[in-house]
Amino acid sequence: DGGITQSPKYLFRKEGQNVTLSCEQNLNHDAMYWYRQDPGQGLRLIYYSQIVNDFQKGDIAEGYSVSREKKESFPLTVTSAQKNPTAFYLCASSMSSIANYGYTFGSGTRLTVV
Amino acid sequence: LAKTTQPISMDSYEGQEVNITCSHNNIATNDYITWYQQFPSQGPRFIIQGYKTKVTNEVASLFIPADRKSSTLSLPRVSLSDTAVYYCLVGEEIRDTGRRALTFGSGTRLQVQP
């Protein structure tokens, strides 16, 4: 079955550490996205990528970095510069970055700073 | 300025029809209106999308008036499993890029009672 796989489901980070969240899709979608969700809130766009080797900052990119070396993969690194990283992270993909195409979401990674 | 406005929460009972209205006064000519459903600790799931008039699928209907400044998601005969957060979205330009992505507000929290 086609879909998006995020791993790990739960992740714990110590203060000052960088951690990388994995996102893989086998939908042959061109565009991929990372969102952050805090308790009781909506999703906020961190980064998105329209094609391989291209990505753009969203509304809250500070403290995060991404890469898009393969069409199927869009990993997100939460760096030590992100002061409040505890949140639920969601990866999504769509056929095109044109906003009218529906998004398919992964099941999310819950990151906790310990 | 919020792109969309929808009620924070709604309550209903099993078997009733639920209508959730969303306003999007500044919708762009090319934007579609898309609704997603999200359960706790899961990624949002696409429900329905439309451009104008009425769209119906196996789970919901979407009503869009001629001026497209609002839309109503209609869920027929809800059950307990429809308890979730529902998001109304239109495309929004990513700051300084000219590109568009979906922006999620806080959504409408629907609680279905037995």
gemmi code that builds the backbone of each chain (N, CA, C; Angstrom):
import gemmi

chains = {
    "A": [
        ("ASP", (0.831, -1.191, 0.000), (0.000, 0.000, 0.000), (0.872, 1.250, 0.000)),
        ("GLY", (0.452, 2.275, -0.763), (1.215, 3.506, -0.761), (0.884, 4.337, 0.454)),
        ("GLY", (1.898, 5.089, 0.920), (1.660, 5.934, 2.068), (2.913, 6.637, 2.515)),
        ("ILE", (2.803, 7.254, 3.683), (3.938, 7.964, 4.278), (4.292, 7.307, 5.591)),
        ("THR", (5.568, 7.076, 5.795), (6.042, 6.451, 7.020), (6.925, 7.418, 7.771)),
        ("GLN", (6.540, 7.687, 9.012), (7.360, 8.518, 9.882), (7.951, 7.638, 10.979)),
        ("SER", (9.213, 7.913, 11.285), (9.844, 7.179, 12.386), (10.866, 8.068, 13.080)),
        ("PRO", (11.065, 7.832, 14.386), (10.291, 6.921, 15.229), (8.948, 7.537, 15.610)),
        ("LYS", (8.111, 6.771, 16.260), (6.824, 7.292, 16.710), (7.010, 8.188, 17.930)),
        ("TYR", (7.940, 7.795, 18.804), (8.265, 8.594, 19.982), (9.777, 8.820, 20.003)),
        ("LEU", (10.183, 10.014, 20.389), (11.603, 10.357, 20.414), (11.875, 11.263, 21.605)),
        ("PHE", (12.954, 10.946, 22.304), (13.330, 11.755, 23.454), (14.688, 12.379, 23.183)),
        ("ARG", (14.795, 13.651, 23.478), (16.031, 14.382, 23.201), (16.523, 15.059, 24.460)),
        ("LYS", (17.821, 14.998, 24.647), (18.413, 15.732, 25.751), (18.691, 17.162, 25.315)),
        ("GLU", (18.765, 18.031, 26.278), (19.088, 19.429, 25.999), (20.403, 19.511, 25.228)),
        ("GLY", (20.434, 20.319, 24.164), (21.659, 20.527, 23.418), (21.947, 19.515, 22.336)),
        ("GLN", (21.075, 18.511, 22.188), (21.285, 17.501, 21.157), (20.512, 17.827, 19.894)),
        ("ASN", (21.069, 17.404, 18.775), (20.324, 17.424, 17.520), (19.656, 16.061, 17.342)),
        ("VAL", (18.460, 16.054, 16.801), (17.808, 14.792, 16.480), (17.197, 14.896, 15.091)),
        ("THR", (17.127, 13.756, 14.417), (16.576, 13.731, 13.065), (15.342, 12.843, 13.007)),
        ("LEU", (14.266, 13.383, 12.444), (13.013, 12.670, 12.263), (12.933, 12.218, 10.812)),
        ("SER", (12.563, 10.959, 10.641), (12.529, 10.389, 9.310), (11.131, 10.499, 8.702)),
        ("CYS", (11.069, 10.734, 7.388), (9.821, 10.739, 6.640), (10.077, 10.154, 5.261)),
        ("GLU", (9.393, 9.063, 4.957), (9.545, 8.392, 3.667), (8.169, 8.189, 3.046)),
        ("GLN", (8.074, 8.436, 1.729), (6.807, 8.215, 1.032), (7.030, 7.410, -0.246)),
        ("ASN", (6.063, 6.544, -0.541), (6.129, 5.751, -1.774), (4.938, 6.054, -2.682)),
        ("LEU", (4.474, 7.292, -2.607), (3.323, 7.744, -3.399), (3.743, 8.408, -4.699)),
        ("ASN", (5.054, 8.535, -4.905), (5.578, 9.247, -6.067), (5.133, 10.708, -6.088)),
        ("HIS", (4.950, 11.277, -4.891), (4.571, 12.681, -4.797), (5.792, 13.577, -4.930)),
        ("ASP", (5.599, 14.698, -5.603), (6.704, 15.639, -5.770), (6.938, 16.489, -4.519)),
        ("ALA", (5.863, 16.910, -3.869), (5.983, 17.861, -2.769), (5.898, 17.154, -1.413)),
        ("MET", (6.689, 17.641, -0.477), (6.659, 17.117, 0.888), (6.737, 18.272, 1.870)),
        ("TYR", (6.182, 18.039, 3.069), (6.017, 19.114, 4.043), (6.310, 18.600, 5.447)),
        ("TRP", (6.739, 19.503, 6.314), (6.832, 19.229, 7.738), (6.014, 20.270, 8.485)),
        ("TYR", (5.162, 19.744, 9.398), (4.357, 20.595, 10.263), (4.668, 20.264, 11.717)),
        ("ARG", (4.453, 21.261, 12.551), (4.573, 21.072, 13.990), (3.202, 21.337, 14.615)),
        ("GLN", (2.825, 20.499, 15.583), (1.554, 20.702, 16.280), (1.793, 20.684, 17.785)),
        ("ASP", (1.362, 21.735, 18.452), (1.409, 21.821, 19.899), (0.034, 21.478, 20.461)),
        ("PRO", (-0.033, 21.053, 21.720), (-1.315, 20.590, 22.301), (-2.451, 21.583, 22.091)),
        ("GLY", (-3.563, 21.099, 21.568), (-4.741, 21.924, 21.369), (-4.623, 22.952, 20.269)),
        ("GLN", (-3.564, 22.879, 19.508), (-3.348, 23.871, 18.451), (-3.436, 23.235, 17.070)),
        ("GLY", (-3.484, 24.097, 16.054), (-3.440, 23.617, 14.693), (-2.012, 23.296, 14.286)),
        ("LEU", (-1.813, 23.021, 13.012), (-0.495, 22.668, 12.492), (0.200, 23.913, 11.946)),
        ("ARG", (1.462, 24.031, 12.223), (2.245, 25.143, 11.702), (3.340, 24.616, 10.778)),
        ("LEU", (3.500, 25.256, 9.633), (4.405, 24.793, 8.590), (5.853, 25.137, 8.935)),
        ("ILE", (6.725, 24.119, 8.938), (8.135, 24.325, 9.254), (8.949, 24.506, 7.967)),
        ("TYR", (8.916, 23.514, 7.117), (9.610, 23.521, 5.826), (8.748, 22.773, 4.823)),
        ("TYR", (8.984, 23.097, 3.550), (8.385, 22.269, 2.522), (9.334, 22.173, 1.339)),
        ("SER", (9.127, 21.140, 0.530), (9.986, 20.889, -0.624), (9.100, 20.608, -1.830)),
        ("GLN", (9.388, 21.306, -2.902), (8.585, 21.148, -4.114), (9.148, 20.050, -5.012)),
        ("ILE", (10.475, 19.957, -5.053), (11.145, 18.942, -5.865), (12.434, 18.548, -5.172)),
        ("VAL", (13.072, 17.528, -5.690), (14.350, 17.074, -5.132), (15.365, 18.210, -5.156)),
        ("ASN", (16.150, 18.282, -4.091), (17.210, 19.289, -3.944), (16.685, 20.711, -3.841)),
        ("ASP", (15.425, 20.844, -3.509), (14.844, 22.168, -3.299), (13.988, 22.137, -2.047)),
        ("PHE", (14.087, 23.158, -1.204), (13.181, 23.281, -0.075), (13.087, 24.745, 0.331)),
        ("GLN", (11.975, 25.065, 0.979), (11.684, 26.441, 1.352), (11.267, 26.505, 2.810)),
        ("LYS", (11.590, 27.597, 3.474), (11.172, 27.788, 4.855), (9.678, 28.063, 4.929)),
        ("GLY", (9.079, 27.524, 5.978), (7.704, 27.851, 6.281), (7.648, 28.963, 7.320)),
        ("ASP", (6.623, 28.938, 8.147), (6.421, 30.011, 9.122), (7.315, 29.911, 10.350)),
        ("ILE", (7.791, 28.694, 10.683), (8.550, 28.525, 11.933), (9.801, 27.702, 11.692)),
        ("ALA", (10.622, 28.082, 10.712), (11.789, 27.286, 10.318), (12.985, 27.409, 11.264)),
        ("GLU", (13.018, 28.435, 12.097), (14.187, 28.653, 12.946), (14.413, 27.479, 13.900)),
        ("GLY", (15.667, 26.965, 13.901), (15.996, 25.845, 14.765), (15.787, 24.487, 14.119)),
        ("TYR", (15.361, 24.496, 12.877), (15.135, 23.255, 12.131), (15.944, 23.268, 10.825)),
        ("SER", (16.260, 22.079, 10.320), (16.871, 21.975, 9.002), (16.334, 20.732, 8.304)),
        ("VAL", (16.357, 20.752, 6.975), (15.844, 19.636, 6.183), (16.789, 19.369, 5.018)),
        ("SER", (16.576, 18.241, 4.368), (17.258, 17.928, 3.125), (16.285, 17.167, 2.242)),
        ("ARG", (16.516, 17.205, 0.944), (15.661, 16.468, 0.008), (16.558, 15.924, -1.105)),
        ("GLU", (17.331, 14.920, -0.739), (18.269, 14.320, -1.685), (17.591, 13.279, -2.564)),
        ("LYS", (16.496, 12.723, -2.083), (15.727, 11.749, -2.854), (14.261, 12.155, -2.847)),
        ("LYS", (13.561, 11.789, -3.881), (12.148, 12.150, -3.985), (11.345, 11.539, -2.839)),
        ("GLU", (11.749, 10.349, -2.393), (10.974, 9.620, -1.409), (11.205, 10.082, 0.029)),
        ("SER", (12.268, 10.838, 0.270), (12.694, 11.088, 1.638), (12.830, 12.571, 1.938)),
        ("PHE", (12.366, 12.971, 3.131), (12.430, 14.380, 3.525), (12.684, 14.448, 5.033)),
        ("PRO", (13.886, 14.148, 5.485), (14.162, 14.140, 6.923), (14.228, 15.543, 7.517)),
        ("LEU", (13.797, 15.641, 8.756), (13.804, 16.907, 9.496), (14.755, 16.779, 10.675)),
        ("THR", (15.694, 17.709, 10.792), (16.591, 17.746, 11.936), (16.168, 18.873, 12.866)),
        ("VAL", (15.954, 18.518, 14.114), (15.649, 19.500, 15.142), (16.972, 19.817, 15.835)),
        ("THR", (17.457, 21.016, 15.673), (18.775, 21.357, 16.194), (18.684, 21.905, 17.610)),
        ("SER", (19.825, 22.054, 18.232), (19.872, 22.595, 19.590), (19.440, 24.059, 19.627)),
        ("ALA", (19.374, 24.692, 18.470), (18.934, 26.083, 18.401), (17.423, 26.226, 18.573)),
        ("GLN", (16.698, 25.119, 18.467), (15.248, 25.148, 18.675), (15.010, 25.081, 20.179)),
        ("LYS", (14.536, 26.173, 20.741), (14.466, 26.299, 22.200), (13.314, 25.552, 22.838)),
        ("ASN", (12.292, 25.276, 22.088), (11.130, 24.588, 22.648), (10.677, 23.502, 21.679)),
        ("PRO", (11.445, 22.429, 21.560), (11.169, 21.445, 20.517), (10.093, 20.414, 20.864)),
        ("THR", (9.675, 20.345, 22.114), (8.683, 19.344, 22.494), (7.372, 19.606, 21.764)),
        ("ALA", (6.968, 18.663, 20.913), (5.766, 18.840, 20.090), (5.509, 17.561, 19.313)),
        ("PHE", (4.419, 17.567, 18.582), (4.037, 16.481, 17.678), (4.390, 16.941, 16.267)),
        ("TYR", (5.204, 16.145, 15.567), (5.670, 16.532, 14.244), (5.022, 15.663, 13.181)),
        ("LEU", (4.483, 16.321, 12.175), (3.775, 15.626, 11.108), (4.406, 15.912, 9.762)),
        ("CYS", (4.599, 14.862, 9.002), (5.119, 14.965, 7.646), (3.967, 14.711, 6.674)),
        ("ALA", (3.951, 15.409, 5.577), (2.895, 15.231, 4.580), (3.488, 15.289, 3.184)),
        ("SER", (2.755, 14.762, 2.234), (3.177, 14.872, 0.840), (1.955, 15.157, -0.023)),
        ("SER", (2.208, 15.708, -1.198), (1.145, 15.937, -2.158), (1.711, 15.809, -3.560)),
        ("MET", (0.835, 15.568, -4.500), (1.255, 15.352, -5.876), (2.049, 16.554, -6.391)),
        ("SER", (1.609, 17.735, -5.960), (2.250, 18.961, -6.413), (2.198, 19.965, -5.286)),
        ("SER", (3.063, 20.951, -5.342), (3.052, 21.977, -4.304), (1.917, 22.982, -4.510)),
        ("ILE", (1.211, 22.873, -5.599), (0.019, 23.714, -5.762), (-0.950, 23.327, -4.659)),
        ("ALA", (-1.429, 24.310, -3.922), (-2.138, 24.031, -2.671), (-3.426, 23.260, -2.861)),
        ("ASN", (-3.947, 23.193, -4.050), (-5.226, 22.542, -4.225), (-5.150, 21.027, -4.293)),
        ("TYR", (-3.968, 20.472, -4.330), (-3.850, 19.029, -4.288), (-3.915, 18.575, -2.834)),
        ("GLY", (-4.651, 17.486, -2.585), (-4.798, 16.991, -1.231), (-3.493, 16.504, -0.651)),
        ("TYR", (-3.358, 16.637, 0.648), (-2.175, 16.195, 1.359), (-2.428, 14.822, 1.978)),
        ("THR", (-1.400, 13.976, 1.955), (-1.415, 12.726, 2.692), (-0.438, 12.866, 3.843)),
        ("PHE", (-0.898, 12.571, 5.051), (-0.077, 12.746, 6.240), (0.443, 11.411, 6.758)),
        ("GLY", (1.620, 11.483, 7.397), (2.110, 10.344, 8.147), (1.436, 10.299, 9.511)),
        ("SER", (1.842, 9.332, 10.322), (1.212, 9.142, 11.634), (1.870, 9.966, 12.721)),
        ("GLY", (2.949, 10.668, 12.389), (3.527, 11.611, 13.326), (4.634, 11.057, 14.200)),
        ("THR", (5.462, 11.963, 14.686), (6.506, 11.658, 15.676), (6.336, 12.610, 16.842)),
        ("ARG", (6.252, 12.045, 18.024), (6.127, 12.884, 19.221), (7.504, 13.034, 19.840)),
        ("LEU", (7.995, 14.258, 19.834), (9.333, 14.563, 20.363), (9.207, 15.199, 21.737)),
        ("THR", (9.990, 14.679, 22.670), (9.996, 15.209, 24.032), (11.433, 15.511, 24.463)),
        ("VAL", (11.631, 16.684, 25.001), (12.945, 17.038, 25.542), (12.994, 16.638, 27.001)),
        ("VAL", (14.047, 15.893, 27.352), (14.163, 15.419, 28.736), (15.388, 16.029, 29.421)),
    ],
    "B": [
        ("LEU", (-3.602, 38.045, 10.072), (-5.002, 37.876, 9.674), (-5.227, 36.426, 9.309)),
        ("ALA", (-6.153, 35.786, 10.006), (-6.423, 34.378, 9.764), (-6.999, 34.182, 8.376)),
        ("LYS", (-6.593, 33.099, 7.736), (-7.106, 32.796, 6.423), (-8.511, 32.234, 6.509)),
        ("THR", (-8.782, 31.423, 7.511), (-10.098, 30.825, 7.705), (-10.543, 31.004, 9.144)),
        ("THR", (-11.863, 31.039, 9.339), (-12.441, 31.139, 10.664), (-13.521, 30.089, 10.805)),
        ("GLN", (-13.443, 29.289, 11.851), (-14.439, 28.264, 12.115), (-14.648, 28.173, 13.618)),
        ("PRO", (-15.796, 27.617, 14.058), (-16.053, 27.543, 15.500), (-15.013, 26.687, 16.201)),
        ("ILE", (-14.716, 27.042, 17.423), (-13.708, 26.312, 18.185), (-14.196, 24.911, 18.525)),
        ("SER", (-15.471, 24.791, 18.875), (-15.989, 23.481, 19.268), (-17.469, 23.370, 18.959)),
        ("MET", (-17.933, 22.121, 18.847), (-19.345, 21.818, 18.644), (-19.665, 20.513, 19.352)),
        ("ASP", (-20.900, 20.404, 19.810), (-21.367, 19.174, 20.437), (-22.550, 18.631, 19.648)),
        ("SER", (-22.662, 17.327, 19.588), (-23.777, 16.703, 18.903), (-24.066, 15.358, 19.549)),
        ("TYR", (-25.137, 14.707, 19.085), (-25.507, 13.382, 19.567), (-25.480, 12.404, 18.404)),
        ("GLU", (-25.300, 11.178, 18.733), (-25.273, 10.143, 17.697), (-26.528, 10.188, 16.844)),
        ("GLY", (-26.355, 10.006, 15.548), (-27.488, 9.973, 14.636), (-27.892, 11.318, 14.080)),
        ("GLN", (-27.381, 12.393, 14.662), (-27.735, 13.724, 14.181), (-26.853, 14.132, 13.008)),
        ("GLU", (-27.333, 15.096, 12.228), (-26.528, 15.705, 11.179), (-25.767, 16.883, 11.788)),
        ("VAL", (-24.500, 16.980, 11.443), (-23.670, 18.073, 11.956), (-23.194, 18.936, 10.798)),
        ("ASN", (-23.350, 20.230, 10.952), (-22.887, 21.186, 9.938), (-21.848, 22.115, 10.550)),
        ("ILE", (-20.680, 22.145, 9.988), (-19.605, 23.010, 10.464), (-19.327, 24.034, 9.371)),
        ("THR", (-19.478, 25.298, 9.731), (-19.291, 26.366, 8.750), (-17.942, 27.038, 8.932)),
        ("CYS", (-17.338, 27.372, 7.830), (-16.028, 28.007, 7.818), (-16.111, 29.256, 6.944)),
        ("SER", (-15.542, 30.349, 7.413), (-15.503, 31.552, 6.585), (-14.094, 31.763, 6.049)),
        ("HIS", (-14.026, 32.165, 4.804), (-12.728, 32.423, 4.143), (-12.924, 33.589, 3.204)),
        ("ASN", (-13.032, 34.779, 3.795), (-13.384, 35.976, 3.045), (-12.379, 36.327, 1.960)),
        ("ASN", (-11.109, 35.964, 2.171), (-10.066, 36.368, 1.228), (-9.622, 35.221, 0.316)),
        ("ILE", (-10.491, 34.285, 0.066), (-10.116, 33.136, -0.768), (-9.714, 33.608, -2.165)),
        ("ALA", (-8.645, 33.021, -2.677), (-8.154, 33.399, -3.996), (-8.953, 32.678, -5.083)),
        ("THR", (-8.922, 33.244, -6.258), (-9.719, 32.717, -7.362), (-9.417, 31.245, -7.652)),
        ("ASN", (-8.162, 30.874, -7.540), (-7.767, 29.506, -7.883), (-7.834, 28.521, -6.723)),
        ("ASP", (-8.180, 29.003, -5.535), (-8.156, 28.133, -4.355), (-9.353, 27.201, -4.303)),
        ("TYR", (-9.079, 25.966, -3.953), (-10.114, 25.030, -3.578), (-10.292, 25.089, -2.056)),
        ("ILE", (-11.376, 24.542, -1.563), (-11.628, 24.452, -0.126), (-11.522, 22.988, 0.264)),
        ("THR", (-10.693, 22.726, 1.242), (-10.415, 21.347, 1.633), (-10.675, 21.164, 3.125)),
        ("TRP", (-11.264, 20.051, 3.473), (-11.529, 19.721, 4.878), (-10.772, 18.456, 5.265)),
        ("TYR", (-10.199, 18.521, 6.464), (-9.471, 17.375, 7.019), (-10.049, 17.032, 8.385)),
        ("GLN", (-9.873, 15.772, 8.775), (-10.289, 15.275, 10.084), (-9.045, 14.785, 10.811)),
        ("GLN", (-8.926, 15.105, 12.090), (-7.780, 14.634, 12.853), (-8.214, 14.046, 14.194)),
        ("PHE", (-7.760, 12.809, 14.435), (-7.936, 12.170, 15.733), (-6.688, 12.428, 16.568)),
        ("PRO", (-6.787, 12.336, 17.891), (-5.622, 12.600, 18.753), (-4.427, 11.737, 18.387)),
        ("SER", (-3.267, 12.372, 18.335), (-1.990, 11.708, 18.075), (-1.948, 11.004, 16.715)),
        ("GLN", (-2.726, 11.504, 15.769), (-2.676, 10.999, 14.401), (-2.544, 12.158, 13.429)),
        ("GLY", (-2.102, 11.856, 12.217), (-2.061, 12.883, 11.194), (-3.448, 13.173, 10.658)),
        ("PRO", (-3.699, 14.390, 10.177), (-4.998, 14.705, 9.582), (-5.303, 13.819, 8.380)),
        ("ARG", (-6.582, 13.573, 8.199), (-7.040, 12.724, 7.091), (-7.941, 13.541, 6.189)),
        ("PHE", (-7.695, 13.492, 4.896), (-8.496, 14.209, 3.906), (-9.942, 13.714, 3.950)),
        ("ILE", (-10.897, 14.661, 3.997), (-12.309, 14.292, 3.976), (-12.925, 14.622, 2.629)),
        ("ILE", (-12.835, 15.890, 2.228), (-13.546, 16.329, 1.038), (-12.940, 17.625, 0.543)),
        ("GLN", (-13.079, 17.866, -0.742), (-12.570, 19.096, -1.343), (-13.553, 19.581, -2.403)),
        ("GLY", (-13.693, 20.916, -2.500), (-14.592, 21.457, -3.514), (-14.182, 22.839, -3.952)),
        ("TYR", (-14.736, 23.285, -5.072), (-14.459, 24.627, -5.583), (-15.701, 25.507, -5.507)),
        ("LYS", (-16.842, 24.967, -5.920), (-18.086, 25.725, -5.815), (-19.270, 24.765, -5.776)),
        ("THR", (-20.404, 25.286, -5.453), (-21.684, 24.575, -5.322), (-21.591, 23.452, -4.305)),
        ("LYS", (-21.904, 22.236, -4.706), (-21.979, 21.140, -3.737), (-21.141, 19.955, -4.198)),
        ("VAL", (-20.457, 19.367, -3.232), (-19.700, 18.145, -3.491), (-20.117, 17.116, -2.449)),
        ("THR", (-20.292, 15.891, -2.864), (-20.675, 14.829, -1.925), (-19.825, 13.604, -2.168)),
        ("ASN", (-19.374, 12.999, -1.068), (-18.704, 11.709, -1.189), (-19.309, 10.745, -0.164)),
        ("GLU", (-18.664, 9.656, 0.088), (-19.261, 8.631, 0.936), (-19.302, 9.009, 2.409)),
        ("VAL", (-18.566, 10.049, 2.804), (-18.542, 10.399, 4.225), (-19.127, 11.761, 4.532)),
        ("ALA", (-19.181, 12.672, 3.567), (-19.597, 14.038, 3.869), (-20.084, 14.751, 2.619)),
        ("SER", (-20.684, 15.919, 2.875), (-21.039, 16.840, 1.790), (-20.414, 18.191, 2.091)),
        ("LEU", (-20.118, 18.916, 1.043), (-19.523, 20.243, 1.171), (-20.366, 21.211, 0.361)),
        ("PHE", (-20.858, 22.240, 1.039), (-21.698, 23.243, 0.397), (-20.920, 24.549, 0.303)),
        ("ILE", (-20.861, 25.106, -0.895), (-20.108, 26.336, -1.130), (-21.012, 27.309, -1.871)),
        ("PRO", (-21.294, 28.481, -1.274), (-22.167, 29.451, -1.961), (-21.440, 30.098, -3.134)),
        ("ALA", (-22.188, 30.839, -3.905), (-21.639, 31.413, -5.140), (-20.464, 32.355, -4.870)),
        ("ASP", (-20.503, 33.095, -3.774), (-19.396, 34.038, -3.527), (-18.161, 33.351, -2.938)),
        ("ARG", (-18.274, 32.112, -2.581), (-17.172, 31.272, -2.067), (-16.507, 31.835, -0.821)),
        ("LYS", (-17.142, 32.740, -0.130), (-16.537, 33.322, 1.067), (-16.776, 32.474, 2.310)),
        ("SER", (-17.516, 31.408, 2.153), (-17.715, 30.488, 3.254), (-17.962, 29.093, 2.686)),
        ("SER", (-17.932, 28.118, 3.549), (-18.283, 26.758, 3.134), (-18.804, 26.020, 4.354)),
        ("THR", (-19.622, 24.992, 4.117), (-20.187, 24.207, 5.205), (-19.931, 22.734, 4.974)),
        ("LEU", (-19.287, 22.124, 5.942), (-19.082, 20.670, 5.924), (-20.277, 20.033, 6.615)),
        ("SER", (-20.909, 19.078, 5.959), (-22.064, 18.409, 6.525), (-21.745, 16.933, 6.730)),
        ("LEU", (-21.890, 16.489, 7.978), (-21.663, 15.084, 8.328), (-23.011, 14.465, 8.670)),
        ("PRO", (-23.508, 13.546, 7.847), (-24.833, 12.968, 8.102), (-24.770, 11.885, 9.182)),
        ("ARG", (-25.710, 11.903, 10.098), (-25.859, 10.825, 11.065), (-24.521, 10.471, 11.733)),
        ("VAL", (-24.011, 11.399, 12.527), (-22.703, 11.183, 13.143), (-22.758, 10.053, 14.168)),
        ("SER", (-21.606, 9.444, 14.385), (-21.455, 8.423, 15.395), (-20.345, 8.846, 16.353)),
        ("LEU", (-20.154, 8.080, 17.415), (-19.130, 8.415, 18.396), (-17.746, 8.512, 17.750)),
        ("SER", (-17.516, 7.708, 16.726), (-16.209, 7.686, 16.070), (-15.941, 8.928, 15.237)),
        ("ASP", (-16.929, 9.786, 15.082), (-16.727, 11.053, 14.374), (-16.195, 12.140, 15.304)),
        ("THR", (-16.046, 11.847, 16.581), (-15.448, 12.790, 17.512), (-13.993, 13.027, 17.106)),
        ("ALA", (-13.695, 14.272, 16.738), (-12.380, 14.599, 16.187), (-12.293, 16.112, 16.013)),
        ("VAL", (-11.152, 16.558, 15.523), (-10.993, 17.954, 15.142), (-11.098, 18.046, 13.630)),
        ("TYR", (-11.854, 19.023, 13.144), (-12.077, 19.204, 11.719), (-11.486, 20.542, 11.280)),
        ("TYR", (-10.666, 20.477, 10.252), (-9.981, 21.662, 9.753), (-10.511, 22.052, 8.379)),
        ("CYS", (-10.750, 23.326, 8.217), (-11.116, 23.903, 6.927), (-9.893, 24.640, 6.398)),
        ("LEU", (-9.511, 24.400, 5.157), (-8.293, 25.015, 4.628), (-8.480, 25.542, 3.215)),
        ("VAL", (-7.821, 26.647, 2.958), (-7.617, 27.121, 1.595), (-6.127, 27.404, 1.459)),
        ("GLY", (-5.655, 27.555, 0.260), (-4.237, 27.806, 0.064), (-3.828, 29.154, 0.620)),
        ("GLU", (-2.597, 29.237, 1.080), (-2.084, 30.507, 1.577), (-0.646, 30.666, 1.114)),
        ("GLU", (-0.302, 31.869, 0.730), (1.040, 32.104, 0.202), (2.066, 31.996, 1.321)),
        ("ILE", (3.120, 31.265, 1.059), (4.228, 31.194, 2.001), (5.014, 32.487, 1.899)),
        ("ARG", (5.275, 33.066, 3.044), (5.877, 34.395, 3.116), (7.090, 34.533, 2.218)),
        ("ASP", (7.117, 35.537, 1.369), (8.247, 35.923, 0.538), (8.601, 34.915, -0.547)),
        ("THR", (7.802, 33.904, -0.771), (8.166, 32.921, -1.798), (7.231, 32.963, -2.994)),
        ("GLY", (6.041, 33.437, -2.822), (5.053, 33.391, -3.890), (4.434, 32.024, -4.057)),
        ("ARG", (4.916, 31.065, -3.290), (4.357, 29.715, -3.391), (3.267, 29.532, -2.355)),
        ("ARG", (2.422, 28.560, -2.603), (1.269, 28.384, -1.746), (1.271, 27.017, -1.090)),
        ("ALA", (0.846, 26.991, 0.157), (0.709, 25.731, 0.881), (-0.518, 25.845, 1.763)),
        ("LEU", (-0.984, 24.731, 2.238), (-2.142, 24.748, 3.110), (-1.735, 25.178, 4.512)),
        ("THR", (-2.505, 26.072, 5.094), (-2.270, 26.521, 6.455), (-3.419, 26.059, 7.332)),
        ("PHE", (-3.061, 25.412, 8.413), (-4.062, 24.878, 9.335), (-4.302, 25.848, 10.479)),
        ("GLY", (-5.563, 26.188, 10.732), (-5.909, 26.943, 11.926), (-6.084, 25.986, 13.086)),
        ("SER", (-6.813, 26.389, 14.094), (-7.019, 25.541, 15.269), (-8.109, 24.500, 15.062)),
        ("GLY", (-8.916, 24.651, 14.013), (-9.944, 23.669, 13.712), (-11.156, 23.748, 14.620)),
        ("THR", (-12.123, 22.865, 14.359), (-13.337, 22.736, 15.174), (-13.317, 21.381, 15.864)),
        ("ARG", (-13.391, 21.427, 17.169), (-13.385, 20.175, 17.949), (-14.828, 19.687, 18.089)),
        ("LEU", (-15.164, 18.600, 17.413), (-16.512, 18.030, 17.460), (-16.557, 16.913, 18.491)),
        ("GLN", (-17.498, 17.032, 19.411), (-17.714, 15.998, 20.422), (-19.085, 15.383, 20.189)),
        ("VAL", (-19.114, 14.087, 19.901), (-20.379, 13.383, 19.691), (-20.700, 12.582, 20.942)),
        ("GLN", (-21.890, 12.827, 21.471), (-22.337, 12.141, 22.688), (-23.271, 10.992, 22.330)),
        ("PRO", (-23.322, 9.961, 23.180), (-24.239, 8.838, 22.901), (-25.699, 9.243, 23.077)),
    ],
}
model = gemmi.Model(1)
for chain_id, residues in chains.items():
    chain = gemmi.Chain(chain_id)
    for i, (resn, *xyz) in enumerate(residues, 1):
        res = gemmi.Residue()
        res.name, res.seqid = resn, gemmi.SeqId(i, " ")
        for name, pos in zip(("N", "CA", "C"), xyz):
            atom = gemmi.Atom()
            atom.name, atom.element = name, gemmi.Element(name[0])
            atom.pos, atom.b_iso = gemmi.Position(*pos), 0.0
            res.add_atom(atom)
        chain.add_residue(res)
    model.add_chain(chain)
structure = gemmi.Structure()
structure.add_model(model)
structure.setup_entities()
